[in-house]
Amino acid sequence: QVQLVESGGGSVQPGGSLRLSCAASGNIFSRNVMGWYRQAPGKERELVATITSGGYTNYADSVKGRFTISRDNAKITVYLQMNSLKPEDTAVYYCNAAGGYQPYDWGQGTQVIVSS
């Protein structure tokens, strides 16, 4: 049973940066596509970035040019570098399988607050 543990969230001012990490207890890369999702208060969870086993990345328009997803196969970890943060990026961020692959059990997420 794969467990996903997200970390790295926090409170930053607009324009700031954070780096999120998603550490897995098993081989998450058997799901060929992994992604970062976020859920803001009162809104549905949305997919913001994906990365394939081949390293191809894709981003939601709202974060394109500001967020970068990456992975470390040896550490079985997926990262999300978030720059130029905006108040609308405030949400709980989760990682999980994407691209139609069956999701793992959701982790607890990591809270990101962007506020002046």
ZAMIGU-293832 format. One record per atom (N, C-alpha, C): residue number from 0; residue in one letter; atom name; y, x, z. Coordinates in Angstrom, 1 decimal. Layout:
<r n="NUM" res="A" atom="CA" c2="Y" c1="X" c3="Z"/>
...
END
This chain:
<r n="0" res="Q" atom="N" c2="-1.2" c1="0.8" c3="0.0"/>
<r n="0" res="Q" atom="CA" c2="0.0" c1="0.0" c3="0.0"/>
<r n="0" res="Q" atom="C" c2="1.2" c1="0.9" c3="0.0"/>
<r n="1" res="V" atom="N" c2="2.0" c1="0.8" c3="-1.1"/>
<r n="1" res="V" atom="CA" c2="3.2" c1="1.6" c3="-1.2"/>
<r n="1" res="V" atom="C" c2="4.3" c1="1.0" c3="-0.3"/>
<r n="2" res="Q" atom="N" c2="5.0" c1="1.9" c3="0.4"/>
<r n="2" res="Q" atom="CA" c2="6.1" c1="1.5" c3="1.2"/>
<r n="2" res="Q" atom="C" c2="7.4" c1="2.2" c3="0.7"/>
<r n="3" res="L" atom="N" c2="8.4" c1="1.5" c3="0.6"/>
<r n="3" res="L" atom="CA" c2="9.7" c1="2.0" c3="0.1"/>
<r n="3" res="L" atom="C" c2="10.7" c1="2.1" c3="1.2"/>
<r n="4" res="V" atom="N" c2="11.4" c1="3.2" c3="1.3"/>
<r n="4" res="V" atom="CA" c2="12.4" c1="3.4" c3="2.4"/>
<r n="4" res="V" atom="C" c2="13.7" c1="3.9" c3="1.8"/>
<r n="5" res="E" atom="N" c2="14.6" c1="3.0" c3="1.8"/>
<r n="5" res="E" atom="CA" c2="16.0" c1="3.3" c3="1.3"/>
<r n="5" res="E" atom="C" c2="16.8" c1="3.9" c3="2.4"/>
<r n="6" res="S" atom="N" c2="17.7" c1="4.8" c3="2.0"/>
<r n="6" res="S" atom="CA" c2="18.6" c1="5.4" c3="2.9"/>
<r n="6" res="S" atom="C" c2="19.9" c1="5.9" c3="2.2"/>
<r n="7" res="G" atom="N" c2="20.9" c1="6.3" c3="3.0"/>
<r n="7" res="G" atom="CA" c2="22.1" c1="6.9" c3="2.4"/>
<r n="7" res="G" atom="C" c2="23.3" c1="6.0" c3="2.3"/>
<r n="8" res="G" atom="N" c2="23.1" c1="4.8" c3="2.7"/>
<r n="8" res="G" atom="CA" c2="24.2" c1="3.9" c3="2.6"/>
<r n="8" res="G" atom="C" c2="25.3" c1="4.2" c3="3.7"/>
<r n="9" res="G" atom="N" c2="26.4" c1="3.5" c3="3.6"/>
<r n="9" res="G" atom="CA" c2="27.4" c1="3.7" c3="4.6"/>
<r n="9" res="G" atom="C" c2="28.7" c1="3.0" c3="4.2"/>
<r n="10" res="S" atom="N" c2="29.7" c1="3.3" c3="4.9"/>
<r n="10" res="S" atom="CA" c2="31.0" c1="2.7" c3="4.7"/>
<r n="10" res="S" atom="C" c2="32.0" c1="3.7" c3="4.1"/>
<r n="11" res="V" atom="N" c2="32.5" c1="3.4" c3="3.0"/>
<r n="11" res="V" atom="CA" c2="33.4" c1="4.4" c3="2.3"/>
<r n="11" res="V" atom="C" c2="34.7" c1="3.6" c3="1.8"/>
<r n="12" res="Q" atom="N" c2="35.7" c1="4.4" c3="1.5"/>
<r n="12" res="Q" atom="CA" c2="36.9" c1="3.8" c3="0.9"/>
<r n="12" res="Q" atom="C" c2="36.7" c1="3.7" c3="-0.6"/>
<r n="13" res="P" atom="N" c2="37.5" c1="2.8" c3="-1.2"/>
<r n="13" res="P" atom="CA" c2="37.4" c1="2.7" c3="-2.7"/>
<r n="13" res="P" atom="C" c2="37.7" c1="4.1" c3="-3.3"/>
<r n="14" res="G" atom="N" c2="36.9" c1="4.4" c3="-4.4"/>
<r n="14" res="G" atom="CA" c2="37.0" c1="5.7" c3="-5.0"/>
<r n="14" res="G" atom="C" c2="36.1" c1="6.7" c3="-4.4"/>
<r n="15" res="G" atom="N" c2="35.4" c1="6.4" c3="-3.3"/>
<r n="15" res="G" atom="CA" c2="34.5" c1="7.3" c3="-2.7"/>
<r n="15" res="G" atom="C" c2="33.2" c1="7.4" c3="-3.4"/>
<r n="16" res="S" atom="N" c2="32.3" c1="8.2" c3="-2.8"/>
<r n="16" res="S" atom="CA" c2="31.0" c1="8.4" c3="-3.4"/>
<r n="16" res="S" atom="C" c2="29.9" c1="8.3" c3="-2.3"/>
<r n="17" res="L" atom="N" c2="28.7" c1="7.9" c3="-2.7"/>
<r n="17" res="L" atom="CA" c2="27.5" c1="7.9" c3="-1.8"/>
<r n="17" res="L" atom="C" c2="26.3" c1="8.2" c3="-2.7"/>
<r n="18" res="R" atom="N" c2="25.3" c1="8.8" c3="-2.1"/>
<r n="18" res="R" atom="CA" c2="24.1" c1="9.1" c3="-2.7"/>
<r n="18" res="R" atom="C" c2="22.9" c1="8.4" c3="-2.0"/>
<r n="19" res="L" atom="N" c2="22.3" c1="7.4" c3="-2.6"/>
<r n="19" res="L" atom="CA" c2="21.2" c1="6.7" c3="-2.0"/>
<r n="19" res="L" atom="C" c2="19.9" c1="7.4" c3="-2.4"/>
<r n="20" res="S" atom="N" c2="18.9" c1="7.3" c3="-1.5"/>
<r n="20" res="S" atom="CA" c2="17.6" c1="7.8" c3="-1.7"/>
<r n="20" res="S" atom="C" c2="16.6" c1="6.7" c3="-1.4"/>
<r n="21" res="C" atom="N" c2="15.5" c1="6.7" c3="-2.2"/>
<r n="21" res="C" atom="CA" c2="14.4" c1="5.8" c3="-2.0"/>
<r n="21" res="C" atom="C" c2="13.1" c1="6.6" c3="-1.9"/>
<r n="22" res="A" atom="N" c2="12.6" c1="6.8" c3="-0.7"/>
<r n="22" res="A" atom="CA" c2="11.4" c1="7.6" c3="-0.5"/>
<r n="22" res="A" atom="C" c2="10.2" c1="6.6" c3="-0.5"/>
<r n="23" res="A" atom="N" c2="9.2" c1="7.0" c3="-1.2"/>
<r n="23" res="A" atom="CA" c2="8.0" c1="6.2" c3="-1.3"/>
<r n="23" res="A" atom="C" c2="6.8" c1="6.9" c3="-0.6"/>
<r n="24" res="S" atom="N" c2="5.9" c1="6.0" c3="-0.1"/>
<r n="24" res="S" atom="CA" c2="4.7" c1="6.5" c3="0.6"/>
<r n="24" res="S" atom="C" c2="3.6" c1="6.8" c3="-0.3"/>
<r n="25" res="G" atom="N" c2="3.7" c1="6.3" c3="-1.6"/>
<r n="25" res="G" atom="CA" c2="2.6" c1="6.5" c3="-2.5"/>
<r n="25" res="G" atom="C" c2="3.2" c1="6.7" c3="-3.9"/>
<r n="26" res="N" atom="N" c2="2.4" c1="6.7" c3="-4.9"/>
<r n="26" res="N" atom="CA" c2="2.8" c1="7.1" c3="-6.2"/>
<r n="26" res="N" atom="C" c2="3.5" c1="5.9" c3="-6.9"/>
<r n="27" res="I" atom="N" c2="4.8" c1="5.8" c3="-6.7"/>
<r n="27" res="I" atom="CA" c2="5.5" c1="4.7" c3="-7.3"/>
<r n="27" res="I" atom="C" c2="5.6" c1="4.9" c3="-8.8"/>
<r n="28" res="F" atom="N" c2="5.4" c1="6.1" c3="-9.3"/>
<r n="28" res="F" atom="CA" c2="5.6" c1="6.3" c3="-10.7"/>
<r n="28" res="F" atom="C" c2="4.4" c1="5.8" c3="-11.6"/>
<r n="29" res="S" atom="N" c2="3.4" c1="5.2" c3="-10.9"/>
<r n="29" res="S" atom="CA" c2="2.4" c1="4.5" c3="-11.7"/>
<r n="29" res="S" atom="C" c2="3.0" c1="3.3" c3="-12.3"/>
<r n="30" res="R" atom="N" c2="4.1" c1="2.8" c3="-11.7"/>
<r n="30" res="R" atom="CA" c2="4.9" c1="1.7" c3="-12.3"/>
<r n="30" res="R" atom="C" c2="5.9" c1="2.5" c3="-13.2"/>
<r n="31" res="N" atom="N" c2="5.8" c1="2.3" c3="-14.5"/>
<r n="31" res="N" atom="CA" c2="6.6" c1="3.2" c3="-15.4"/>
<r n="31" res="N" atom="C" c2="8.1" c1="3.1" c3="-15.3"/>
<r n="32" res="V" atom="N" c2="8.5" c1="2.1" c3="-14.7"/>
<r n="32" res="V" atom="CA" c2="10.0" c1="1.9" c3="-14.6"/>
<r n="32" res="V" atom="C" c2="10.3" c1="1.6" c3="-13.2"/>
<r n="33" res="M" atom="N" c2="11.2" c1="2.4" c3="-12.6"/>
<r n="33" res="M" atom="CA" c2="11.7" c1="2.1" c3="-11.3"/>
<r n="33" res="M" atom="C" c2="13.2" c1="1.8" c3="-11.4"/>
<r n="34" res="G" atom="N" c2="13.7" c1="1.0" c3="-10.4"/>
<r n="34" res="G" atom="CA" c2="15.1" c1="0.6" c3="-10.5"/>
<r n="34" res="G" atom="C" c2="15.8" c1="0.5" c3="-9.2"/>
<r n="35" res="W" atom="N" c2="17.1" c1="0.5" c3="-9.2"/>
<r n="35" res="W" atom="CA" c2="17.9" c1="0.2" c3="-8.0"/>
<r n="35" res="W" atom="C" c2="18.4" c1="-1.2" c3="-8.2"/>
<r n="36" res="Y" atom="N" c2="18.3" c1="-2.0" c3="-7.2"/>
<r n="36" res="Y" atom="CA" c2="18.9" c1="-3.4" c3="-7.1"/>
<r n="36" res="Y" atom="C" c2="19.9" c1="-3.5" c3="-6.0"/>
<r n="37" res="R" atom="N" c2="20.7" c1="-4.5" c3="-6.1"/>
<r n="37" res="R" atom="CA" c2="21.6" c1="-4.8" c3="-5.0"/>
<r n="37" res="R" atom="C" c2="21.8" c1="-6.2" c3="-4.8"/>
<r n="38" res="Q" atom="N" c2="22.1" c1="-6.6" c3="-3.6"/>
<r n="38" res="Q" atom="CA" c2="22.4" c1="-8.0" c3="-3.2"/>
<r n="38" res="Q" atom="C" c2="23.6" c1="-8.1" c3="-2.3"/>
<r n="39" res="A" atom="N" c2="24.6" c1="-8.7" c3="-2.9"/>
<r n="39" res="A" atom="CA" c2="25.9" c1="-8.9" c3="-2.1"/>
<r n="39" res="A" atom="C" c2="25.7" c1="-10.2" c3="-1.4"/>
<r n="40" res="P" atom="N" c2="26.5" c1="-10.4" c3="-0.3"/>
<r n="40" res="P" atom="CA" c2="26.5" c1="-11.6" c3="0.5"/>
<r n="40" res="P" atom="C" c2="26.7" c1="-12.8" c3="-0.4"/>
<r n="41" res="G" atom="N" c2="25.8" c1="-13.8" c3="-0.3"/>
<r n="41" res="G" atom="CA" c2="25.9" c1="-15.1" c3="-1.0"/>
<r n="41" res="G" atom="C" c2="25.6" c1="-15.0" c3="-2.4"/>
<r n="42" res="K" atom="N" c2="25.1" c1="-13.8" c3="-2.9"/>
<r n="42" res="K" atom="CA" c2="24.7" c1="-13.7" c3="-4.3"/>
<r n="42" res="K" atom="C" c2="23.2" c1="-13.3" c3="-4.5"/>
<r n="43" res="E" atom="N" c2="22.7" c1="-13.5" c3="-5.7"/>
<r n="43" res="E" atom="CA" c2="21.4" c1="-13.2" c3="-5.9"/>
<r n="43" res="E" atom="C" c2="21.2" c1="-11.6" c3="-6.1"/>
<r n="44" res="R" atom="N" c2="20.0" c1="-11.2" c3="-5.9"/>
<r n="44" res="R" atom="CA" c2="19.8" c1="-9.8" c3="-6.1"/>
<r n="44" res="R" atom="C" c2="19.9" c1="-9.4" c3="-7.6"/>
<r n="45" res="E" atom="N" c2="20.6" c1="-8.3" c3="-7.9"/>
<r n="45" res="E" atom="CA" c2="20.7" c1="-7.9" c3="-9.3"/>
<r n="45" res="E" atom="C" c2="20.3" c1="-6.5" c3="-9.5"/>
<r n="46" res="L" atom="N" c2="19.8" c1="-6.2" c3="-10.7"/>
<r n="46" res="L" atom="CA" c2="19.3" c1="-4.9" c3="-11.1"/>
<r n="46" res="L" atom="C" c2="20.5" c1="-4.1" c3="-11.6"/>
<r n="47" res="V" atom="N" c2="20.7" c1="-2.9" c3="-11.1"/>
<r n="47" res="V" atom="CA" c2="21.9" c1="-2.2" c3="-11.5"/>
<r n="47" res="V" atom="C" c2="21.6" c1="-0.9" c3="-12.3"/>
<r n="48" res="A" atom="N" c2="20.3" c1="-0.4" c3="-12.1"/>
<r n="48" res="A" atom="CA" c2="20.0" c1="0.9" c3="-12.8"/>
<r n="48" res="A" atom="C" c2="18.5" c1="1.0" c3="-12.9"/>
<r n="49" res="T" atom="N" c2="18.0" c1="1.6" c3="-14.0"/>
<r n="49" res="T" atom="CA" c2="16.5" c1="1.8" c3="-14.1"/>
<r n="49" res="T" atom="C" c2="16.3" c1="3.2" c3="-14.7"/>
<r n="50" res="I" atom="N" c2="15.1" c1="3.7" c3="-14.4"/>
<r n="50" res="I" atom="CA" c2="14.7" c1="5.0" c3="-14.9"/>
<r n="50" res="I" atom="C" c2="13.2" c1="4.9" c3="-15.3"/>
<r n="51" res="T" atom="N" c2="12.8" c1="5.3" c3="-16.5"/>
<r n="51" res="T" atom="CA" c2="11.4" c1="5.3" c3="-16.9"/>
<r n="51" res="T" atom="C" c2="10.7" c1="6.6" c3="-16.5"/>
<r n="52" res="S" atom="N" c2="9.4" c1="6.5" c3="-16.7"/>
<r n="52" res="S" atom="CA" c2="8.6" c1="7.7" c3="-16.4"/>
<r n="52" res="S" atom="C" c2="9.0" c1="8.9" c3="-17.3"/>
<r n="53" res="G" atom="N" c2="9.6" c1="8.6" c3="-18.4"/>
<r n="53" res="G" atom="CA" c2="10.1" c1="9.6" c3="-19.3"/>
<r n="53" res="G" atom="C" c2="11.5" c1="10.1" c3="-19.1"/>
<r n="54" res="G" atom="N" c2="12.1" c1="9.5" c3="-18.1"/>
<r n="54" res="G" atom="CA" c2="13.4" c1="9.9" c3="-17.7"/>
<r n="54" res="G" atom="C" c2="14.6" c1="9.1" c3="-18.4"/>
<r n="55" res="Y" atom="N" c2="14.2" c1="8.1" c3="-19.2"/>
<r n="55" res="Y" atom="CA" c2="15.3" c1="7.3" c3="-19.8"/>
<r n="55" res="Y" atom="C" c2="15.9" c1="6.4" c3="-18.8"/>
<r n="56" res="T" atom="N" c2="17.2" c1="6.3" c3="-18.8"/>
<r n="56" res="T" atom="CA" c2="18.0" c1="5.5" c3="-17.8"/>
<r n="56" res="T" atom="C" c2="18.7" c1="4.4" c3="-18.5"/>
<r n="57" res="N" atom="N" c2="19.0" c1="3.4" c3="-17.7"/>
<r n="57" res="N" atom="CA" c2="19.8" c1="2.2" c3="-18.2"/>
<r n="57" res="N" atom="C" c2="20.6" c1="1.7" c3="-17.1"/>
<r n="58" res="Y" atom="N" c2="21.8" c1="1.1" c3="-17.4"/>
<r n="58" res="Y" atom="CA" c2="22.7" c1="0.7" c3="-16.3"/>
<r n="58" res="Y" atom="C" c2="23.3" c1="-0.7" c3="-16.6"/>
<r n="59" res="A" atom="N" c2="23.5" c1="-1.4" c3="-15.6"/>
<r n="59" res="A" atom="CA" c2="24.3" c1="-2.6" c3="-15.8"/>
<r n="59" res="A" atom="C" c2="25.7" c1="-2.3" c3="-16.2"/>
<r n="60" res="D" atom="N" c2="26.4" c1="-3.1" c3="-16.9"/>
<r n="60" res="D" atom="CA" c2="27.7" c1="-2.8" c3="-17.4"/>
<r n="60" res="D" atom="C" c2="28.7" c1="-2.6" c3="-16.2"/>
<r n="61" res="S" atom="N" c2="28.4" c1="-3.2" c3="-15.1"/>
<r n="61" res="S" atom="CA" c2="29.3" c1="-3.1" c3="-14.0"/>
<r n="61" res="S" atom="C" c2="29.3" c1="-1.8" c3="-13.3"/>
<r n="62" res="V" atom="N" c2="28.3" c1="-1.0" c3="-13.5"/>
<r n="62" res="V" atom="CA" c2="28.2" c1="0.3" c3="-12.9"/>
<r n="62" res="V" atom="C" c2="28.1" c1="1.5" c3="-13.9"/>
<r n="63" res="K" atom="N" c2="28.1" c1="1.2" c3="-15.2"/>
<r n="63" res="K" atom="CA" c2="27.9" c1="2.2" c3="-16.2"/>
<r n="63" res="K" atom="C" c2="29.1" c1="3.2" c3="-16.1"/>
<r n="64" res="G" atom="N" c2="28.8" c1="4.4" c3="-16.2"/>
<r n="64" res="G" atom="CA" c2="29.8" c1="5.5" c3="-16.1"/>
<r n="64" res="G" atom="C" c2="30.1" c1="5.9" c3="-14.7"/>
<r n="65" res="R" atom="N" c2="29.7" c1="5.1" c3="-13.7"/>
<r n="65" res="R" atom="CA" c2="30.0" c1="5.5" c3="-12.3"/>
<r n="65" res="R" atom="C" c2="28.7" c1="5.8" c3="-11.5"/>
<r n="66" res="F" atom="N" c2="27.6" c1="5.2" c3="-11.8"/>
<r n="66" res="F" atom="CA" c2="26.4" c1="5.4" c3="-11.1"/>
<r n="66" res="F" atom="C" c2="25.4" c1="6.2" c3="-12.0"/>
<r n="67" res="T" atom="N" c2="24.6" c1="7.0" c3="-11.3"/>
<r n="67" res="T" atom="CA" c2="23.6" c1="7.8" c3="-12.0"/>
<r n="67" res="T" atom="C" c2="22.2" c1="7.7" c3="-11.2"/>
<r n="68" res="I" atom="N" c2="21.2" c1="7.2" c3="-11.9"/>
<r n="68" res="I" atom="CA" c2="19.9" c1="7.2" c3="-11.3"/>
<r n="68" res="I" atom="C" c2="19.1" c1="8.4" c3="-11.7"/>
<r n="69" res="S" atom="N" c2="18.3" c1="8.9" c3="-10.8"/>
<r n="69" res="S" atom="CA" c2="17.5" c1="10.1" c3="-11.1"/>
<r n="69" res="S" atom="C" c2="16.2" c1="10.0" c3="-10.2"/>
<r n="70" res="R" atom="N" c2="15.3" c1="10.9" c3="-10.4"/>
<r n="70" res="R" atom="CA" c2="14.1" c1="10.9" c3="-9.7"/>
<r n="70" res="R" atom="C" c2="13.6" c1="12.3" c3="-9.5"/>
<r n="71" res="D" atom="N" c2="12.8" c1="12.4" c3="-8.4"/>
<r n="71" res="D" atom="CA" c2="12.1" c1="13.7" c3="-8.1"/>
<r n="71" res="D" atom="C" c2="10.7" c1="13.4" c3="-8.0"/>
<r n="72" res="N" atom="N" c2="9.9" c1="13.8" c3="-9.0"/>
<r n="72" res="N" atom="CA" c2="8.5" c1="13.4" c3="-9.0"/>
<r n="72" res="N" atom="C" c2="7.7" c1="14.1" c3="-7.8"/>
<r n="73" res="A" atom="N" c2="8.1" c1="15.3" c3="-7.5"/>
<r n="73" res="A" atom="CA" c2="7.4" c1="16.0" c3="-6.4"/>
<r n="73" res="A" atom="C" c2="7.6" c1="15.4" c3="-5.1"/>
<r n="74" res="K" atom="N" c2="8.8" c1="14.9" c3="-4.9"/>
<r n="74" res="K" atom="CA" c2="9.2" c1="14.2" c3="-3.6"/>
<r n="74" res="K" atom="C" c2="8.9" c1="12.7" c3="-3.6"/>
<r n="75" res="I" atom="N" c2="8.5" c1="12.2" c3="-4.8"/>
<r n="75" res="I" atom="CA" c2="8.3" c1="10.8" c3="-4.9"/>
<r n="75" res="I" atom="C" c2="9.5" c1="10.0" c3="-4.4"/>
<r n="76" res="T" atom="N" c2="10.6" c1="10.4" c3="-5.0"/>
<r n="76" res="T" atom="CA" c2="11.9" c1="9.8" c3="-4.5"/>
<r n="76" res="T" atom="C" c2="12.7" c1="9.5" c3="-5.7"/>
<r n="77" res="V" atom="N" c2="13.4" c1="8.3" c3="-5.6"/>
<r n="77" res="V" atom="CA" c2="14.4" c1="7.9" c3="-6.6"/>
<r n="77" res="V" atom="C" c2="15.8" c1="7.9" c3="-6.0"/>
<r n="78" res="Y" atom="N" c2="16.8" c1="8.4" c3="-6.7"/>
<r n="78" res="Y" atom="CA" c2="18.1" c1="8.5" c3="-6.2"/>
<r n="78" res="Y" atom="C" c2="19.1" c1="7.7" c3="-6.9"/>
<r n="79" res="L" atom="N" c2="20.2" c1="7.3" c3="-6.3"/>
<r n="79" res="L" atom="CA" c2="21.3" c1="6.7" c3="-7.0"/>
<r n="79" res="L" atom="C" c2="22.6" c1="7.3" c3="-6.5"/>
<r n="80" res="Q" atom="N" c2="23.2" c1="8.1" c3="-7.4"/>
<r n="80" res="Q" atom="CA" c2="24.5" c1="8.7" c3="-7.1"/>
<r n="80" res="Q" atom="C" c2="25.6" c1="7.7" c3="-7.5"/>
<r n="81" res="M" atom="N" c2="26.4" c1="7.3" c3="-6.6"/>
<r n="81" res="M" atom="CA" c2="27.4" c1="6.3" c3="-6.8"/>
<r n="81" res="M" atom="C" c2="28.8" c1="6.9" c3="-6.7"/>
<r n="82" res="N" atom="N" c2="29.5" c1="7.0" c3="-7.7"/>
<r n="82" res="N" atom="CA" c2="30.9" c1="7.5" c3="-7.7"/>
<r n="82" res="N" atom="C" c2="31.9" c1="6.4" c3="-8.0"/>
<r n="83" res="S" atom="N" c2="33.2" c1="6.7" c3="-7.7"/>
<r n="83" res="S" atom="CA" c2="34.3" c1="5.8" c3="-8.0"/>
<r n="83" res="S" atom="C" c2="33.9" c1="4.4" c3="-7.5"/>
<r n="84" res="L" atom="N" c2="33.5" c1="4.3" c3="-6.2"/>
<r n="84" res="L" atom="CA" c2="33.0" c1="3.0" c3="-5.7"/>
<r n="84" res="L" atom="C" c2="34.2" c1="2.0" c3="-5.6"/>
<r n="85" res="K" atom="N" c2="33.8" c1="0.8" c3="-5.8"/>
<r n="85" res="K" atom="CA" c2="34.8" c1="-0.3" c3="-5.8"/>
<r n="85" res="K" atom="C" c2="34.4" c1="-1.3" c3="-4.7"/>
<r n="86" res="P" atom="N" c2="35.3" c1="-2.1" c3="-4.2"/>
<r n="86" res="P" atom="CA" c2="34.9" c1="-3.1" c3="-3.2"/>
<r n="86" res="P" atom="C" c2="33.8" c1="-4.0" c3="-3.6"/>
<r n="87" res="E" atom="N" c2="33.7" c1="-4.3" c3="-4.9"/>
<r n="87" res="E" atom="CA" c2="32.7" c1="-5.2" c3="-5.5"/>
<r n="87" res="E" atom="C" c2="31.3" c1="-4.5" c3="-5.5"/>
<r n="88" res="D" atom="N" c2="31.3" c1="-3.3" c3="-5.2"/>
<r n="88" res="D" atom="CA" c2="29.9" c1="-2.6" c3="-5.1"/>
<r n="88" res="D" atom="C" c2="29.3" c1="-2.8" c3="-3.7"/>
<r n="89" res="T" atom="N" c2="30.1" c1="-3.5" c3="-2.8"/>
<r n="89" res="T" atom="CA" c2="29.5" c1="-3.7" c3="-1.5"/>
<r n="89" res="T" atom="C" c2="28.3" c1="-4.6" c3="-1.6"/>
<r n="90" res="A" atom="N" c2="27.2" c1="-4.2" c3="-1.0"/>
<r n="90" res="A" atom="CA" c2="25.9" c1="-4.9" c3="-1.1"/>
<r n="90" res="A" atom="C" c2="24.9" c1="-4.1" c3="-0.3"/>
<r n="91" res="V" atom="N" c2="23.7" c1="-4.8" c3="-0.1"/>
<r n="91" res="V" atom="CA" c2="22.5" c1="-4.1" c3="0.3"/>
<r n="91" res="V" atom="C" c2="21.8" c1="-3.6" c3="-0.9"/>
<r n="92" res="Y" atom="N" c2="21.5" c1="-2.3" c3="-0.9"/>
<r n="92" res="Y" atom="CA" c2="20.8" c1="-1.7" c3="-2.1"/>
<r n="92" res="Y" atom="C" c2="19.3" c1="-1.5" c3="-1.8"/>
<r n="93" res="Y" atom="N" c2="18.5" c1="-1.8" c3="-2.8"/>
<r n="93" res="Y" atom="CA" c2="17.1" c1="-1.7" c3="-2.7"/>
<r n="93" res="Y" atom="C" c2="16.5" c1="-0.9" c3="-4.0"/>
<r n="94" res="C" atom="N" c2="15.4" c1="-0.3" c3="-3.8"/>
<r n="94" res="C" atom="CA" c2="14.7" c1="0.2" c3="-5.0"/>
<r n="94" res="C" atom="C" c2="13.4" c1="-0.5" c3="-5.1"/>
<r n="95" res="N" atom="N" c2="12.9" c1="-0.6" c3="-6.3"/>
<r n="95" res="N" atom="CA" c2="11.6" c1="-1.2" c3="-6.6"/>
<r n="95" res="N" atom="C" c2="11.3" c1="-1.0" c3="-8.0"/>
<r n="96" res="A" atom="N" c2="10.1" c1="-1.4" c3="-8.4"/>
<r n="96" res="A" atom="CA" c2="9.7" c1="-1.4" c3="-9.8"/>
<r n="96" res="A" atom="C" c2="10.6" c1="-2.3" c3="-10.6"/>
<r n="97" res="A" atom="N" c2="10.7" c1="-2.0" c3="-11.9"/>
<r n="97" res="A" atom="CA" c2="11.5" c1="-2.8" c3="-12.8"/>
<r n="97" res="A" atom="C" c2="10.8" c1="-2.9" c3="-14.1"/>
<r n="98" res="G" atom="N" c2="11.5" c1="-3.4" c3="-15.1"/>
<r n="98" res="G" atom="CA" c2="11.0" c1="-3.5" c3="-16.5"/>
<r n="98" res="G" atom="C" c2="9.7" c1="-4.3" c3="-16.6"/>
<r n="99" res="G" atom="N" c2="9.6" c1="-5.4" c3="-15.8"/>
<r n="99" res="G" atom="CA" c2="8.5" c1="-6.3" c3="-15.9"/>
<r n="99" res="G" atom="C" c2="7.3" c1="-5.9" c3="-15.1"/>
<r n="100" res="Y" atom="N" c2="7.3" c1="-4.7" c3="-14.5"/>
<r n="100" res="Y" atom="CA" c2="6.2" c1="-4.2" c3="-13.7"/>
<r n="100" res="Y" atom="C" c2="6.2" c1="-5.0" c3="-12.3"/>
<r n="101" res="Q" atom="N" c2="5.0" c1="-5.2" c3="-11.8"/>
<r n="101" res="Q" atom="CA" c2="4.9" c1="-6.0" c3="-10.6"/>
<r n="101" res="Q" atom="C" c2="5.6" c1="-5.2" c3="-9.5"/>
<r n="102" res="P" atom="N" c2="6.5" c1="-5.9" c3="-8.7"/>
<r n="102" res="P" atom="CA" c2="7.2" c1="-5.2" c3="-7.7"/>
<r n="102" res="P" atom="C" c2="6.3" c1="-4.8" c3="-6.5"/>
<r n="103" res="Y" atom="N" c2="6.7" c1="-3.8" c3="-5.8"/>
<r n="103" res="Y" atom="CA" c2="6.1" c1="-3.5" c3="-4.5"/>
<r n="103" res="Y" atom="C" c2="6.7" c1="-4.4" c3="-3.4"/>
<r n="104" res="D" atom="N" c2="6.2" c1="-4.3" c3="-2.2"/>
<r n="104" res="D" atom="CA" c2="6.8" c1="-5.0" c3="-1.1"/>
<r n="104" res="D" atom="C" c2="8.2" c1="-4.4" c3="-1.0"/>
<r n="105" res="W" atom="N" c2="9.2" c1="-5.2" c3="-0.8"/>
<r n="105" res="W" atom="CA" c2="10.6" c1="-4.8" c3="-0.7"/>
<r n="105" res="W" atom="C" c2="10.8" c1="-4.1" c3="0.6"/>
<r n="106" res="G" atom="N" c2="11.6" c1="-3.0" c3="0.6"/>
<r n="106" res="G" atom="CA" c2="12.0" c1="-2.3" c3="1.8"/>
<r n="106" res="G" atom="C" c2="13.1" c1="-3.0" c3="2.5"/>
<r n="107" res="Q" atom="N" c2="13.6" c1="-2.3" c3="3.5"/>
<r n="107" res="Q" atom="CA" c2="14.7" c1="-2.9" c3="4.3"/>
<r n="107" res="Q" atom="C" c2="16.1" c1="-2.8" c3="3.6"/>
<r n="108" res="G" atom="N" c2="16.2" c1="-2.0" c3="2.6"/>
<r n="108" res="G" atom="CA" c2="17.4" c1="-1.7" c3="1.9"/>
<r n="108" res="G" atom="C" c2="18.4" c1="-0.8" c3="2.7"/>
<r n="109" res="T" atom="N" c2="19.5" c1="-0.5" c3="2.1"/>
<r n="109" res="T" atom="CA" c2="20.5" c1="0.3" c3="2.7"/>
<r n="109" res="T" atom="C" c2="21.8" c1="-0.3" c3="2.4"/>
<r n="110" res="Q" atom="N" c2="22.7" c1="-0.5" c3="3.4"/>
<r n="110" res="Q" atom="CA" c2="23.9" c1="-1.2" c3="3.3"/>
<r n="110" res="Q" atom="C" c2="25.0" c1="-0.3" c3="2.8"/>
<r n="111" res="V" atom="N" c2="25.7" c1="-0.7" c3="1.8"/>
<r n="111" res="V" atom="CA" c2="26.9" c1="0.0" c3="1.3"/>
<r n="111" res="V" atom="C" c2="28.1" c1="-0.9" c3="1.4"/>
<r n="112" res="I" atom="N" c2="29.1" c1="-0.4" c3="2.1"/>
<r n="112" res="I" atom="CA" c2="30.4" c1="-1.2" c3="2.3"/>
<r n="112" res="I" atom="C" c2="31.5" c1="-0.3" c3="1.7"/>
<r n="113" res="V" atom="N" c2="32.2" c1="-0.9" c3="0.8"/>
<r n="113" res="V" atom="CA" c2="33.4" c1="-0.2" c3="0.2"/>
<r n="113" res="V" atom="C" c2="34.6" c1="-1.0" c3="0.6"/>
<r n="114" res="S" atom="N" c2="35.5" c1="-0.4" c3="1.4"/>
<r n="114" res="S" atom="CA" c2="36.6" c1="-1.1" c3="1.9"/>
<r n="114" res="S" atom="C" c2="37.7" c1="-0.1" c3="2.4"/>
<r n="115" res="S" atom="N" c2="38.9" c1="-0.5" c3="2.2"/>
<r n="115" res="S" atom="CA" c2="40.0" c1="0.3" c3="2.7"/>
<r n="115" res="S" atom="C" c2="40.4" c1="-0.1" c3="4.1"/>
END
